[in-house]
Amino acid sequence: MLTTKHDDPNAALGWGERLAYGSGGFAFNMINGIIGSFMTIFFTSAVGLNAGIIATILAVSKVFDGISDLIMGRIVDKTETKMGKARVWLLRMCIPFAVSTMLLFFVPQNFPDMVKYVYVFLIYNITNAVCLTGMLVPFYSMVGLVTADGYERGLLGNIQQIFQTLGNVFVNSTFVILLTKFSENPNTIYTQRSFTLTLAVYCAIMVVVTLFCVFNTKERVKVGVKAEEENKQTETKNENVMESVKALLSNKYWLLLTLGNFVVFAIIIFYAMGTVFFSQYVLYDMGQYGMLANAISIAQFAIMFVTPVLMTKISKEKIYTFGMLVMAIGFVGSAVFTSPMLLIGSNVLKGLGVGLSGGMALGMVADTVTYGRLKTGIDTVGMGNAGISAAQKIGLGLGQAVFGWVLAAAGLDAALDAQGLPQPESVSTAIKFMYGWVPAVMAGAMFVIFLLFYHCERDINRLQENA
């Protein structure tokens, strides 16, 4: 067992437990990355469904997704088991998540199109709103439950982001290879058989790694009614749902960070889907996908070894804000340049920006919850992380939906793929626009907002000094 051998929530964690927690990010991000990057092209090219209708399904599904995150957050707040509040849900949900993901990429070919759309709607919501939510909200909540130390929280957030990036690199480097290996059609990799067998490999890995995370971490921070008896360092209240929601909505830093996470994850889906469609319909060479995608992921991976050092000298929020600026510059490069080497260089900047901002996000969430508790006396660790998770998933889902609507409006026709014919020039123009200018503007706006208005760590120190 790699679990650190102490129960002090304010003491340092061992590297074994830090890495074990991070491995959970590798597990779910593999599958989340596949859904974000390849689901739409699977539905259009392998199943022959309309990109616009799929985009609408994703958009409508976000309503259920947002509700489910809040419900799951409240469930985590109310959970009391020997394993704690959060880890038990990873244990319970990893296998259902694997099964539902397999079903999502297994659309019965002999069904009428309308039945296929209903199938996609139902299975997508089970996969995303139920199973993925049942893993993401508890996983993010663990940062505030494993440790109460601000530096450790930031470090855990950074480590899990490193592992999430490793999951991306793993998928970028192997997914197309496995699709090619398992495809029975020499003319295309987008077949039902290739996706079914490939997803089986990744889902099995996800379950094993999740179990490794669960059994090598420990929740030490006591919150809720029992905390008043077991941990006198903080005073918390067992509030009802509306009081928790009211406390969150009055927490300006939680609201800003929720907005920031929504935008970052929308940006992530723009470049994740954008790289797939850019390779397929602009370069007409899926062999370039790994190179372009890994330019982002490897840069993101590399910078996260630097951010723990930066945190000793610069606040998490300043690193997060600077990451937004670097991201914006990278996306401007993708919009302006056409040279392969310059595109790779632009993707490196995107990866550095995502690594700087993403590595800080979880630690900053825990800080916003601390700020809210100091202001109101209400602990919202589950609901707070649920709201952030909802913002992230809504960002991903709406990003997918917008990308699909734009492709449909630009004239993407799956029938042309089946005939081996190129898509209209308007499709490549739309892909370039969504791959460059749109995320550049979004990241630039967040840089300005956080630079001017986000000062959570400063205000926490003031509240603690006045307590």
N, C-alpha and C positions, 0 to 999 in steps of 0.2 A: 504494500500500500504506500502511495506517495503522499498521503495526507500529512500536513504539518502536525507535529506532536504537541500541540497546546490548544487551549480553548480561549485564549485571551484575544478578543476582537480587535485590540489596539496594537498587538504585537506583529512583527514581520512574519510573512509567510515564507515557507521553503519553496525552492524552485520547482520541486516535484509537483506540488499542489498548484502553483502558478501555471505550469505547463499543462497539467491535467485539465484545469479550467479552460485554458485556451483551446484545447483539443475539441471541446464542444463546438466552438465556432467553426472549426474545420469541418465538422460533421454536417451541421445543418446548412452551412454556406455552400457546400458542394451541390446539394439538392436545390437550394434556393437559387443558386447561380444557373443551374441547368434550366430551371423553370423560367427564370428571367430572360436568359439568352436564347434558348432554343424552342420554347413552347410555341410561340407564334409561327415560326417557320415550319415546325412540325405540323401544326394544324393546317397551314396553307399548302405546303409542298407535299407532305406525306398523306394527309387526309383529304385535301382539296377543299377546305372550308374558306369562307370569305373573310379577309382580314378585317374589314369594317365591322362585321357582325361579332367576330371574336373580340375586337376591341371594346364593343358595347357590352358584351358579357363581362369582361374584366372590370369595366367602369361600374356597372351595376353591382357587381360582387363586392366592391369596396365598402358599400353600406354595411353588409353583413360582417365584413372584415373588421371595420372600426368598432362595431358593437361587440364582437367576440373578444377583441383585445381588452376592452373595459371589463367584460365579464370575467375573463381569465385573470386580470389583475386583481379583481376582488376575490376570486377564488384563492389566489396565492396569499393575499392578506389574511384570509380566514383559515388557511390550511395549518394544521398542527399535527405533525407526525414525528416519529423517532428520527427520520432523516432530515427534518426541518420543513420549511415551507415550499422550497423551489425544486430541489433535486429530485424529489419523488415524482414530479410531473414529467421530467425528462425520461425517467425510467418507465413511466406509464405510457408515454406518447410516442416513443421512438419507433416502435413496430407499426402502430397504426399509420404513422407518417410515411413509412416506407411502403406499406401496402397501397395507400391512397395515391402516392406518387406514381407507382407502377400502373395503377388504373387510369390515371390522368393521361399517360402516354400510351394507352391501349384503347383507342376508339374503335368500336366494332365497325368494320368496313361495310358490312351488308345492311347497316341501318340506313333509313332515309335521312337526308340532310337535316331535317327539322329535329328528328330524334337525336342525331349526333350533337346538335347545338344544345339540346336539353341535357344530354349526358355530360357535355363539357361543363355546362353551368353547375350542375350538381356536384360532380367530382372535383372541379376546381375549388368550390367553396368548402367541401369537406377537407380537401388537402390543405388549403390556405387558411380559411377562417377557423377551422377546428384543430387540425393536427399540427400545422406549423405554429399557430398561435399558442397551442398547448406546450410547445417547446421554447419558442422565442421569449415569451414573457417571463417564464421562470428562469431561463438562462440569463437574461439581462438582470433580473432581480437578484441573482446570486452575487453580483458585484457588491451590493450593499448588505448582503447577508453573510458572506464569507469573511469580510473584514470591515472594520469601522475606520481604518486609517486612510486618510485622504491620498497619500502617496501610493499606498498599496492598491487602492481603487483605480487610480489613474494607470498604474502599471498593469493591473489585470485587464483593464479596457484595452490597453495597448497590445498586450500579449494575445488576447483573443482576436484582435484585429489582424495581427500577424498570422494567426492560424486561419482566419477567414481568407486572407490573401493566399496562403498556401493552398487552401481549397480551390480558389480561383485558378491558380497556376496549374494545379493538378488537373482540373477540368479542361482548361485551355489547351494543355499539352496532350491530353489523352482522349477527349471526347470524340473529336472528329476521326481519330485513328480507330477507335472502337466501332463507331458508326460504319466506317469503311470496311472493317473486318467482318462485321456481322451482317452487312447488307447482302441480300441475295440477288440484287439487281446491279449489274456492272455499270449502268449508266447513271445511277444516282445513289447517294447515301441516305436519302430521306425515305426510308421504308418502315413499315410497322415492325417488321422483324428486327431491324437494326436498332430501333429505339427501345424495344422491349428488352432485348438482351443487354444492351448497354446500361439501361436504367437498373436492371437487376444487379449488376456489378456495383454501381454506385450506392444503391440503397442498402446492400449488405454491408458495405464499408461504413456507411452512416450509422447503422445500428451498433456495430462493434465499437466504434469510436465514442459514441454517446455513452455507452455503458462504462467505458474507461473513464470518461469525465465524471460520471455519477459516483463511482465507487472510489475515486481518488481525490475528492474534495469534501469539505465540511462546512456547514453553516454555524457561525459562532455568534453573530449579532442577534440579540433577542429583541423583538419588537412586539407591540400589541399589549394585551392585558398581562400576559405572563412576564413580560419584560419588567413591569413595575415591581415584581417580586424578585426576579432573578438578576436584574441589572439596574442599579440605581443611578447610573451615569446619565441617563436620559429619562424624561417623563413623557410617556406617550398615552394616547387615548384610543380606545376602540370605537371609532366613529362609524356611522352608517355611510352608505354609498354617497348620498347627496352631500354630506359634510365633506367627504373626501374629494369629491368632484369640485365642490366650491373652493376648497383649499388649493387645489391644483390650478383652478382658473384665476385665483388671486395671486398666483406665484408667477411673477413676470419673467423670471429667468427660465422656469420650466416651459412657459409658453414660447419664448424665443428659441429655446433649444429644440422644442417640438417642431417649430417651423423650419429650423435649420436642418433637422434630420429628414423632414419631408422633402426638402429641396435636394439634399445630398443624395437621397435614394432615388429620386426621380432622375437626377443626373447620372447616377450609376446605371440605371436601366437604359438611359439614352445611349451610353457608350457600350453597354453590354450587348443590347440588341443591335445597336448601330454597327458594331464591329462585325457581327454575323452578316447583317444585310449589306454592309459596305463591301465585305469580302465577296459575297455571293453576287451582288447586282451592280457594283461599281467596278471592282477589280475582276469580277468573274473568275475568281480563283480562291476556293475555300482553303487551299494550302497556305494562303497568307494569313488566315485567321489566327493561328497560334502565335505568329510573330507579332502581330498588332496587339492582340489581347494581352500577351505576356509582357509587352513593353510597359503596359500599365501596371500589371500585377507584380512584376519583379521590382519595379521602382517603388511601388507601394510597400512591398515586403522589406526592401532595403532601408527605407527611411524610418521604419518603425523600430529599427535597432538604435537609431539616433535619438528618437523622441524621449526615451526614459532619461537620457542625459540632459536633454533640453528642459525636461520637467523640473530638474533640480535648480535651474537657473531662470526659467520663464514659466509663467502660469499656464495651465492647461488651456484656458480660454484664449490666450494670445496665440498659442500654437494652432489652435482650431481656426482662428480668424485668418492667420497668415496662410493656412492651407487652402482656404477659400480663394484667396488671391492667386495662388500658384495654379489652382485648378482652372480659374477663369483664363489665365494666360495660355494654358495648354489647349483649351478648347478654341481659343481664337486662332492658335496655330493650325488646328485641324480644319478650321473654316477657310483659312487663307492659303495654306500650302497644299501642293499636289505631289511633291517629290516623296517617294517612299521613305527616304532617310529622314526628311523633315517631319513626315507624319509620325514616324517612330519617336523622334525627339519630342514632338508635341504630346504623344501618349505617355512618355516618361514624365513630363511635367504634370499631366493629369494624375498619374499614379502617385507622384510625390505629394500632390495636394490632397488627394483622397487619404493617403496614409497619415498625413499630419492631422487632418480634421477627424477622420474616422478613428484613429488611435486614441483620441481624447474624449470621444463622445460618451462612452459608458461611464467613465469617471466623472464627467461633467453632469450626467444624469443623477448620479448619486449625490453630487454636490447640490443640485437644485432641490432634491428631496430634503437634504439637511437644512438648506436655507428655509424651505417651507415649514419644516418642523420647528425651527427656531422662531419663526414668525407667528405660527398659529398653534403650535403644540400638537398638531395632527400629523401622524406618520403615514405617508402614502407611498411606501416603497413599492408595493405591488401595483397600485393604480398608476403611480408615476411612471414606472417602467412600461406598464401596459399602454399608456398614452403615447410614449415614445415609440414603442413597437408598432402601434397602430399608424403613427405618422410615417414610419419607415415603410410599412407594407402598403399604405395608401399611396405613398410616393412611387413605390415600385409598380403597383397596379395601375395607377393613373398614367404613369410614364409609359407602360406597355400599351395602355388604351390609346393614348394620344399618338404614339408611334404607329399603331395599327390604323387609326383613323386617317392619319396623314398618308400612309401607304395606299390605303383604299382610295382616297381622294386623288392621289397621284396616278391611279390606274393600275396598281399591281394586280396581275391576273395569273392565278395558279395554273390555269390551263396552258399558258405559254410555257411554263416550266415543263409540264408533261410532254409538250411537243418539241422541247429542246430549242425554243425560240427566245430571243432576248426580250426583256421588259421594256416598256416605253422610256424614253430619255427623262420624262418627268419623274419617274420612280427614282432614278439615280440622283437627280437634283434634290428631291425631297429628303432622301437619305443623307446627303451631304449637309443639308440645312439642319436636320435633327442631330447630326453627329458633331456639329461645330457651334453654330451661332446660338442656338437655343440654350444649351447648357452653359455657354460662356456668359450670357446675360444673367442667368439664374445665379451662378456662382459669384459673379461680380456684385450683384445686389446683396447677397448674404454677407459678403465681405464688408460692405459699407454698414449694414445694419448692426453686425456684431461689433465692429470697430467703435461705433458710436454709443451703443446701448447696453452691451453685455458686460457686467462687472460683478458677477456672482461671488467669486472668491473674496473680493474686497469687502462685500457686504456681509458675508458669513463671519469674517474676522471681526467686523464692527459689532455684530449681534452677540458674538461670544464674549467680546470685551465688556459689553454692557449688561451681560446676563448676571 
